[in-house]
Amino acid sequence: MSSHYLEDDEEKTVVIVMTSGPSTAHRCATPFYLGSLLSSMDAEVKIFCTMEAVKLMEKGVAENMAAMEGGKRIIEFIRDAKNAGAELYVCRPALPGYAMEETGLIDEVDHVASAGDLADLILSVDRLLFF
């Protein structure tokens, strides 16, 4: 095993497709934590929230959720990922299914994107993770 995570000095890109949301709160911290970690290791990280994960991007939701009782709020994990350099995407086609509007999204969202955008991301990255 290599002693250095980017030994070849090439830029690495990672897309994390996030589908977990408020109904599975215990699954909602790890993707953002991993996004923070990978970003801090100089990987280019994009986190694409689709399906129920779009609810995490709605104002007031992640601020009032934790993955475990008494734990760090999900919004803090989201902000850590952003501060480390991760980009946050929200699936535009998923919003109506959760009675959401783009104007109700948290400030941390970088892009409201289509399924075609997700397909482009998937085809252009070095690593792809699903949560």
Residue pairs with C-beta under 8 A, 6 or more apart in sequence:
5 41
6 12
6 41
6 42
6 43
11 42
11 43
11 44
12 38
12 42
12 43
12 44
12 126
12 127
13 43
13 44
13 45
13 46
13 124
13 125
13 126
13 127
14 35
14 38
14 43
14 44
14 45
14 46
14 125
14 126
14 127
14 128
14 129
15 45
15 46
15 47
15 48
15 121
15 122
15 125
15 127
15 128
15 129
16 31
16 34
16 35
16 45
16 46
16 47
16 48
16 129
16 130
16 131
17 48
17 50
17 118
17 122
17 128
17 129
17 130
17 131
18 31
18 47
18 48
18 49
18 50
18 53
18 56
18 131
19 50
19 51
19 52
19 53
19 130
19 131
20 27
20 28
20 31
20 52
20 53
20 131
21 28
21 51
21 52
21 53
21 54
21 55
21 56
22 28
22 52
22 55
22 56
22 61
22 65
23 52
24 52
25 65
25 66
25 67
25 74
26 67
26 68
27 67
27 131
28 53
28 56
28 62
28 65
28 67
28 74
28 77
29 66
29 67
29 71
29 72
29 74
29 77
30 67
30 131
31 47
31 129
31 131
32 47
32 74
32 77
32 78
32 80
32 81
32 86
33 77
33 80
33 81
34 129
35 45
35 47
35 81
35 84
35 86
36 77
36 80
36 81
36 83
36 84
36 86
37 84
38 45
38 86
39 45
39 81
39 84
39 85
39 86
40 84
40 85
43 127
44 85
45 81
45 84
45 85
45 86
45 87
46 86
46 87
46 88
46 89
46 121
46 125
47 81
47 86
47 87
47 88
47 89
48 89
48 91
48 113
48 118
48 121
49 56
49 57
49 88
49 89
49 90
49 91
50 91
50 94
50 118
51 91
51 94
52 98
54 90
54 91
54 94
54 95
54 98
54 100
55 61
55 98
55 100
56 62
56 65
56 74
56 78
57 88
57 90
57 105
57 106
57 108
57 109
58 98
58 100
58 104
58 105
58 106
59 104
59 105
59 106
62 73
62 74
62 75
62 78
62 106
63 73
63 74
63 75
64 73
65 73
65 74
65 75
66 72
66 73
66 74
67 74
67 77
75 106
78 88
78 106
78 108
79 108
81 88
82 88
82 108
87 110
87 111
88 108
88 109
88 110
88 111
89 109
89 110
89 111
89 112
89 113
89 117
89 118
89 121
90 105
90 109
90 111
90 112
90 113
91 113
91 114
91 115
91 118
92 102
92 112
92 113
92 114
93 114
93 115
95 101
95 102
95 112
102 112
105 112
111 117
122 128
